[in-house]
Amino acid sequence: MGEDQDGTEEEFTITSDQAFVAAVIAPCRNCHSQIEVICIFCDSGIASGEPLTQFSISNVWAMDGGLAQQLKGWPNFRQVYTAGGQESSFANHCPHCGLVQEDLYLHSEPGDPFFDIPHAPPGAIKLTPLLGRVQLSGDESFEI
């Protein structure tokens, strides 16, 4: 167990000592401005007790305080709350129109920016190393 960004106890499903912020420039789905969107990419880690290599994480719903602190450098990746304000997840937001850039359109299909990070053309994705061990909960995906 660890402490999440609110300081409460949380059991995280993903742990990595080799994680990066993966960043690309993509059009906003609403205003079509070119914006930076990010995700967490792990060169290796543990997800739900299983060792994995080269996987991205979408639909992040919890993260440890250290990761939250490091992600302050990307202020457009922030929490989104449901209509009732109870559940939350983290998502990219357009800095121009404010629209949430849903992970579904960033990770799910060939051609989406984060669909297959390890095989992206050189220079297409900027990887910024995260310091230390990161712990978070979300959906991991990797190319088979």
C-alpha distance (Angstrom), angle and dihedral (degrees) to the residues before:
residue distance angle dihedral
M1 . . .
G2 3.76 . .
E3 3.73 140.7 .
D4 3.81 117.4 -90.2
Q5 3.80 126.9 -144.4
D6 3.83 90.8 -82.1
G7 3.81 92.8 53.4
T8 3.81 94.5 -109.9
E9 3.80 124.9 125.9
E10 3.80 113.0 -91.3
E11 3.79 133.0 172.7
F12 3.78 107.4 -138.2
T13 3.81 123.3 -149.1
I14 3.85 97.0 -154.6
T15 3.80 129.6 50.3
S16 3.79 126.8 175.8
D17 3.80 137.5 171.1
Q18 3.83 90.5 -171.5
A19 3.79 104.8 53.4
F20 3.78 131.5 143.1
V21 3.76 140.1 -172.9
A22 3.81 104.6 -117.5
A23 3.82 110.8 -154.2
V24 3.80 131.9 -173.5
I25 3.78 136.7 167.2
A26 3.81 111.5 -117.2
P27 3.81 136.1 160.7
C28 3.81 118.1 -93.5
R29 3.79 109.4 -110.8
N30 3.83 89.8 -131.3
C31 3.82 112.7 32.8
H32 3.86 96.4 18.1
S33 3.82 92.5 -132.2
Q34 3.79 113.1 151.8
I35 3.81 105.2 -107.1
E36 3.77 138.0 171.0
V37 3.81 114.9 -108.8
I38 3.79 124.8 -175.8
C39 3.77 143.3 -166.3
I40 3.79 135.7 177.3
F41 3.81 115.0 -99.0
C42 3.80 121.9 -170.3
D43 3.78 122.6 -158.2
S44 3.80 85.8 -162.4
G45 3.77 137.2 -8.3
I46 3.77 148.7 125.0
A47 3.82 120.8 -82.1
S48 3.81 118.8 -175.8
G49 3.81 89.4 -18.9
E50 3.84 94.7 -51.9
P51 3.82 123.6 111.4
L52 3.81 112.1 -122.9
T53 3.79 136.0 178.1
Q54 3.79 130.6 -149.8
F55 3.80 102.0 3.5
S56 3.77 135.2 148.4
I57 3.79 126.2 -141.9
S58 3.79 125.2 -135.0
N59 3.78 133.9 174.0
V60 3.80 92.7 33.5
W61 3.80 110.0 -167.0
A62 3.81 101.3 170.6
M63 3.80 138.5 19.0
D64 3.77 137.2 176.3
G65 3.78 121.1 -102.2
G66 3.81 93.8 -107.0
L67 3.78 92.2 56.6
A68 3.81 91.8 44.3
Q69 3.81 88.8 53.2
Q70 3.82 92.6 50.3
L71 3.82 91.9 48.3
K72 3.83 91.5 58.7
G73 3.81 84.2 91.3
W74 3.82 86.8 70.3
P75 3.83 103.0 51.1
N76 3.82 93.6 172.1
F77 3.82 89.4 67.1
R78 3.78 102.0 77.1
Q79 3.78 145.7 131.0
V80 3.78 123.6 -60.3
Y81 3.81 119.5 -163.2
T82 3.80 128.5 -152.3
A83 3.80 118.9 -114.0
G84 3.82 89.6 -93.0
G85 3.79 90.4 50.3
Q86 3.81 92.0 -127.8
E87 3.80 107.5 105.8
S88 3.76 123.6 42.4
S89 3.75 141.4 -176.1
F90 3.78 134.7 -179.2
A91 3.79 122.5 -105.8
N92 3.77 143.0 162.3
H93 3.82 115.8 -98.2
C94 3.80 128.9 -159.3
P95 3.82 108.4 -112.6
H96 3.83 89.4 -149.8
C97 3.83 105.5 48.5
G98 3.82 101.0 9.6
L99 3.82 96.0 -125.1
V100 3.81 116.8 153.5
Q101 3.80 109.9 -115.8
E102 3.80 100.0 -140.4
D103 3.81 117.6 -137.0
L104 3.81 89.2 -132.6
Y105 3.82 87.9 74.3
L106 3.80 94.8 43.8
H107 3.83 103.3 46.6
S108 3.82 112.8 20.3
E109 3.81 111.0 72.6
P110 3.81 136.2 42.7
G111 3.78 105.8 -92.3
D112 3.83 93.3 34.6
P113 3.83 109.5 123.8
F114 3.82 96.3 -113.5
F115 3.83 100.1 31.2
D116 3.83 96.1 106.2
I117 3.80 110.3 4.9
P118 3.85 96.5 170.8
H119 3.82 91.0 59.0
A120 3.81 98.3 40.6
P121 3.82 115.4 127.0
P122 3.82 113.4 -91.8
G123 3.79 110.7 -82.8
A124 3.83 94.5 12.7
I125 3.81 93.1 107.4
K126 3.79 125.5 36.7
L127 3.81 112.2 -144.0
T128 3.81 117.1 -158.4
P129 3.82 113.9 -171.4
L130 3.79 117.3 -123.0
L131 3.79 115.9 -139.6
G132 3.78 121.7 -115.4
R133 3.78 127.5 -21.4
V134 3.79 117.0 -21.7
Q135 3.79 124.0 -159.4
L136 3.77 124.8 -167.1
S137 3.78 144.3 142.5
G138 3.78 123.1 -123.6
D139 3.79 142.1 101.0
E140 3.78 117.0 -57.6
S141 3.78 121.3 -150.4
F142 3.77 132.7 -177.6
E143 3.79 138.7 169.7
I144 3.81 113.7 -102.4
